[in-house]
Amino acid sequence: MSAWQRFVSRGGADRVGGWGGAGPGAPSLPAGVLASWERSAASVAPDRLTAPVSDQTPAWAGSPLEFATRDLRPELSALAQDGDLMVALADARGQLLWTAGSARMQRLGRALNFVPGGHWDEQSVGTNALALALRERRAVQVFAAEHYVQAVHDWVCYGAPLRDAQGTLLGVLNLSTVWHQSTPLGLASAQHYAQRIESQLAAGPQVGLRVTLCGSPSVQLGGRALHLTPRQLELLTVLALHPDGLTLDALHAHMYGDAPITASTLKSEVSTLRGLLGGQIASRPYRLSVPVDLDLLRLERRLLAGDVGGALDLFGGPPLPLSESPLLSYWRAYLDGALRRAVCAVRDPALLWQYVARFDDLEVLSLLESVLPAGDPRVGVVRARRAALLAS
């Protein structure tokens, strides 16, 4: 009987001695794996079939990790194809941000929810290399039945943590394949590519764009203010929201929808904006070749992290309220609705007061009145605001 079978059948390592290997051809069970099994047993069933997955992946477009891997991701994709691998980048909580793989490994990955949005932290799916690399802050291998969940016993996985120049853990790089293709080069490859990503993170961007849209729009390039027309600001934002680039047709659809604007007009507008940005727009596909700090994405990241107060601080008003761009109209409605729901869900009088002090909303005013304690002087103000809105 294998070490894993003895563990799950007897309910813990304290009753299992004299362990052999964890799978065919595997080395002795590492101490870190056993400790991980003990933690996993508290929250994960060993017969779990798939990882939990969120409908929406964490926002990473324009983030330091996304930018640091832009040039490397095509090489990682080619590595996955040539080596029959699955390559993944995950955030510091173990949620997958990006994956690439051979056709076979992508098929196997989808069956396990090893896809963007999938949660591969230890609490969600038990022992695996991605989770262990995050926990132990070092490169690790998890082989076959060293995985806590039986559905992953056909895999071998190699994970390496990713840190910025200050040593902050940003995520993990994971390489996976089937166990009989295990190779000593797997762990070395994960370490090699992780080091390259960390080098890019340490170098940091030489010049960056800072784009603020929620409130009074502003754009800075390398700390220097740029004065853009509304159309140029729309175009810049659409590109910033698609760091992997867009075809001309896709860019046209996001900018104009069905409006009768010609492709040559769009090309001319891209050329003008490229000149204003010092040439920092690539083509085929169209994409910004400079890191971007976009407040829309920072606000979304704060909402996804549960930092409702921080998100509200960033939201000075709907982004580009006059824009008719289909993509920007979507983002305007999406962020406004997401922030409003988040503020209401918290039911914190201070946050609700901060919200209604800036935005007229009858439903939020009613909610605020219901959560304020009796005798609070703000109750009278809230009632007066509601009456004024109803009368208007």
C-alpha positions in Angstrom: 0.0 0.0 0.0 1.4 3.4 -0.9 2.2 6.2 1.6 -0.8 8.2 0.4 -3.2 5.3 0.7 -2.0 4.6 4.2 -2.4 8.2 5.1 -6.0 8.7 3.8 -7.1 5.3 5.1 -5.7 5.6 8.6 -6.4 9.3 9.0 -3.0 10.8 9.5 0.8 10.4 9.5 1.1 9.7 13.2 -0.2 6.1 12.5 1.8 5.5 9.4 5.4 4.5 9.7 8.1 3.1 7.4 6.9 5.0 4.4 8.1 4.1 1.0 7.9 6.2 -2.2 4.8 8.1 -3.1 4.5 6.8 -6.7 6.2 4.8 -9.4 9.9 5.7 -9.4 9.4 8.5 -6.9 11.9 9.3 -4.1 11.1 9.0 -0.4 8.3 11.3 0.7 9.6 14.8 1.5 8.8 16.1 5.0 7.2 19.2 3.5 4.7 17.0 1.6 3.7 15.1 4.8 3.1 18.4 6.6 1.1 19.6 3.7 -1.1 16.5 3.8 -1.8 17.1 7.4 -3.0 20.6 6.6 -4.9 19.5 3.5 -6.8 16.9 5.4 -8.5 19.6 7.4 -10.2 21.2 4.4 -10.0 19.0 1.3 -11.5 15.6 0.5 -8.9 13.4 -1.1 -11.4 12.3 -3.7 -12.1 15.8 -4.9 -12.3 15.9 -8.7 -11.7 19.5 -9.6 -10.4 22.8 -8.2 -12.8 25.5 -7.4 -12.9 28.2 -10.1 -14.0 31.8 -10.1 -15.9 33.3 -13.0 -13.5 36.2 -13.0 -9.8 35.9 -12.6 -7.9 38.5 -10.5 -7.1 41.7 -12.4 -3.5 41.4 -13.5 -3.4 43.4 -16.7 -0.8 46.1 -16.3 0.3 44.7 -13.0 4.1 44.3 -12.3 3.8 40.5 -12.7 1.9 40.8 -16.0 4.3 43.3 -17.4 7.4 41.4 -16.3 6.2 38.3 -18.1 5.0 39.9 -21.4 8.1 39.1 -23.4 8.6 35.7 -21.8 5.1 34.3 -22.2 5.5 33.4 -25.9 8.7 31.5 -25.0 6.8 29.7 -22.2 4.0 28.9 -24.6 6.5 27.4 -27.0 8.2 25.4 -24.2 4.8 24.0 -23.2 4.0 22.9 -26.8 7.5 21.4 -27.4 7.7 19.7 -24.0 4.1 18.5 -23.7 3.7 20.7 -20.6 1.2 22.9 -18.9 2.7 26.3 -17.8 0.9 28.5 -15.4 1.3 31.8 -13.5 -0.6 32.2 -10.3 -1.0 35.1 -7.8 0.2 35.1 -4.2 -3.1 33.4 -3.2 -2.7 30.5 -5.6 -5.3 31.6 -8.1 -4.3 31.0 -11.7 -3.8 34.1 -13.9 -2.5 32.7 -17.1 -1.9 29.2 -18.6 -0.4 27.7 -21.7 0.0 24.1 -22.7 0.1 21.4 -25.3 -3.2 20.2 -26.6 -3.1 17.1 -24.4 -2.1 19.0 -21.2 -4.7 21.7 -21.8 -7.4 18.9 -22.1 -6.2 17.3 -18.9 -6.0 20.7 -17.2 -9.5 21.7 -18.1 -10.8 18.5 -16.6 -9.2 19.6 -13.3 -10.1 23.3 -13.6 -6.4 24.0 -14.0 -7.4 27.1 -15.9 -7.3 30.9 -15.3 -9.5 31.6 -12.3 -8.9 28.2 -10.8 -7.9 28.1 -7.1 -4.9 25.9 -6.5 -4.0 27.0 -3.0 -3.5 24.3 -0.4 -6.8 24.9 1.3 -8.7 24.5 -2.0 -7.1 21.5 -3.5 -4.5 20.2 -1.0 -0.9 19.5 -1.6 0.5 20.6 -5.0 3.7 22.3 -6.2 2.1 25.6 -6.8 0.7 25.8 -3.2 3.9 24.5 -1.6 6.1 26.9 -3.5 4.0 29.8 -2.2 4.0 28.4 1.4 7.6 27.5 1.6 8.9 30.3 -0.5 11.2 28.0 -2.5 11.2 25.9 -5.7 9.5 22.5 -5.1 8.5 19.4 -7.0 5.4 17.3 -6.2 5.4 13.9 -7.8 2.3 11.7 -8.6 0.8 10.5 -5.3 2.5 13.2 -3.4 -0.5 15.3 -4.4 -3.1 15.1 -1.8 -6.0 14.9 -4.2 -6.1 11.6 -6.1 -7.3 13.2 -9.3 -3.8 14.8 -9.7 -1.8 11.6 -9.1 -1.1 11.3 -12.8 0.8 14.6 -12.7 4.2 15.8 -11.7 4.4 19.5 -11.0 7.3 22.0 -10.5 6.7 25.3 -8.8 8.9 28.4 -8.1 7.9 31.5 -6.2 8.1 35.0 -7.8 9.2 38.0 -5.8 9.7 41.6 -6.6 12.8 43.7 -5.8 11.7 44.2 -2.2 11.2 40.5 -1.7 7.4 40.7 -1.7 5.8 37.5 -2.9 3.8 38.2 -6.0 3.0 34.7 -7.2 4.4 31.5 -8.6 5.4 29.9 -11.8 4.3 26.3 -12.3 5.3 23.7 -14.8 3.3 20.4 -15.0 3.2 17.3 -17.1 2.2 13.6 -16.6 4.3 11.7 -14.0 6.0 9.3 -16.5 7.6 12.3 -18.2 9.2 13.5 -15.0 12.7 14.9 -15.5 15.3 16.5 -13.2 15.3 19.4 -15.7 11.7 20.2 -14.7 12.5 21.8 -11.4 15.6 23.5 -12.9 13.5 24.9 -15.7 11.0 26.3 -13.3 13.8 27.9 -11.3 15.4 29.3 -14.5 12.3 31.0 -15.8 11.3 32.2 -12.3 14.8 33.9 -12.0 14.3 35.6 -15.4 10.9 36.9 -14.3 12.3 38.1 -11.0 15.2 39.9 -12.9 12.6 41.7 -14.9 10.7 42.6 -11.8 13.9 43.9 -10.1 14.8 46.0 -13.2 11.4 47.6 -13.1 10.0 49.7 -15.9 12.2 52.5 -17.2 9.2 54.7 -18.3 5.6 54.2 -17.3 2.2 55.5 -18.0 -0.1 56.6 -15.2 -3.7 56.9 -16.4 -6.5 58.2 -14.1 -10.1 58.1 -15.4 -12.3 57.9 -12.3 -13.0 61.5 -11.8 -10.9 64.2 -13.5 -8.9 62.4 -16.3 -5.2 62.7 -16.4 -2.3 61.0 -18.1 1.4 61.0 -17.2 4.2 59.5 -19.1 7.4 59.1 -17.1 6.1 61.7 -14.7 5.3 64.2 -17.4 1.7 65.3 -18.0 0.2 64.5 -21.4 -2.7 66.5 -22.7 -4.9 64.2 -24.8 -8.1 64.7 -26.6 -11.1 62.7 -25.4 -10.7 60.4 -28.4 -7.0 59.8 -27.7 -7.8 59.1 -24.1 -10.4 56.5 -25.2 -7.9 54.8 -27.5 -5.2 54.8 -24.8 -7.6 53.2 -22.3 -8.8 50.5 -24.7 -5.1 49.6 -25.4 -4.3 49.6 -21.7 -7.1 47.2 -21.0 -5.7 44.7 -23.5 -2.0 44.3 -22.7 -1.7 41.3 -25.0 -2.8 43.4 -27.9 -5.7 43.8 -30.4 -6.1 43.3 -34.1 -7.3 46.4 -36.0 -10.8 44.9 -36.3 -11.0 44.2 -32.6 -9.7 47.7 -31.7 -12.3 49.2 -34.1 -15.1 47.2 -32.4 -14.0 48.2 -28.9 -13.7 51.9 -29.9 -16.6 52.5 -32.3 -18.9 49.5 -32.4 -21.1 49.9 -35.4 -20.3 53.6 -35.9 -19.3 54.5 -39.5 -15.7 55.1 -38.7 -13.2 53.8 -41.3 -10.2 51.6 -40.5 -7.9 54.2 -42.1 -9.3 56.8 -39.7 -8.5 54.5 -36.8 -5.0 53.9 -38.1 -4.4 57.6 -38.3 -5.6 58.0 -34.7 -3.3 55.3 -33.5 -0.4 56.9 -35.4 -1.0 60.3 -33.7 -1.3 58.7 -30.3 2.0 56.7 -30.9 3.7 60.0 -31.6 2.4 61.5 -28.4 3.7 58.5 -26.4 7.1 58.6 -27.9 6.5 55.6 -30.2 5.3 53.3 -27.3 2.6 51.6 -29.4 3.5 48.4 -31.2 1.5 47.0 -34.1 0.4 43.5 -35.2 -1.2 43.3 -32.8 -1.7 46.9 -31.5 -0.5 47.1 -28.0 1.2 49.5 -25.6 4.9 48.7 -25.2 5.2 50.6 -21.9 3.9 49.5 -18.5 0.6 51.2 -17.5 -0.9 52.0 -14.1 -4.6 52.3 -14.9 -6.9 53.3 -12.1 -9.7 51.2 -13.5 -7.6 48.1 -12.9 -6.3 49.2 -9.5 -9.9 49.8 -8.4 -10.9 46.3 -9.7 -8.0 44.7 -7.9 -9.0 46.4 -4.6 -12.6 45.2 -5.0 -11.4 41.6 -5.7 -9.2 41.8 -2.7 -12.1 42.9 -0.5 -10.7 46.4 0.1 -13.9 48.2 -0.4 -12.7 51.4 1.4 -9.6 51.5 -0.8 -11.7 51.1 -4.0 -14.1 53.8 -2.9 -11.1 56.2 -2.3 -10.1 55.6 -5.9 -13.5 56.2 -7.4 -13.9 59.9 -8.0 -16.7 59.4 -10.4 -17.7 57.4 -13.5 -14.8 57.0 -15.9 -15.2 59.0 -19.2 -18.9 59.6 -18.7 -19.4 61.0 -22.2 -17.6 58.1 -24.0 -19.7 56.0 -26.4 -17.0 53.4 -26.8 -18.7 49.9 -26.3 -15.8 48.7 -24.2 -15.6 51.8 -22.0 -19.3 52.0 -21.6 -19.1 48.4 -20.2 -16.3 49.3 -17.8 -18.2 52.4 -16.6 -21.3 50.4 -15.8 -19.3 47.4 -14.4 -17.2 49.4 -11.9 -20.1 51.6 -10.9 -22.3 48.6 -10.2 -19.6 46.5 -8.6 -18.5 49.3 -6.2 -22.1 50.1 -5.2 -22.9 46.5 -4.5 -19.7 46.1 -2.5 -20.4 49.2 -0.4 -23.9 48.0 0.3 -22.8 44.5 1.2 -20.4 45.7 3.9 -23.2 47.7 5.6 -20.6 49.9 7.2 -22.1 53.3 8.1 -18.8 55.1 7.5 -18.5 53.6 4.0 -22.1 54.2 3.2 -21.9 57.8 4.4 -18.8 58.3 2.3 -20.6 57.0 -0.8 -23.8 59.0 -0.4 -21.8 62.2 0.3 -20.5 61.9 -3.3 -23.3 60.2 -5.2 -27.1 60.6 -5.1 -28.6 57.2 -4.6 -32.0 56.7 -3.0 -31.5 53.0 -2.2 -28.1 53.5 -0.6 -29.5 56.4 1.4 -32.3 54.1 2.6 -29.8 51.4 3.6 -27.7 54.0 5.4 -30.7 55.2 7.4 -31.4 51.6 8.4 -27.9 50.9 9.8 -27.3 54.2 11.6 -27.8 53.9 15.3 -30.8 55.7 16.9 -30.0 59.3 17.7 -27.1 59.6 15.2 -27.2 63.2 13.9 -26.6 61.9 10.3 -30.1 60.3 10.3 -31.7 63.8 9.8 -29.3 64.6 7.0 -30.0 61.3 5.3 -33.8 61.8 5.5 -33.5 65.3 4.1 -31.3 64.1 1.2 -33.9 61.4 0.4 -36.8 63.9 0.5 -34.9 66.3 -1.8 -34.2 63.5 -4.3 -37.8 62.3 -4.3 -39.0 65.8 -4.9 -36.7 66.5 -7.7 
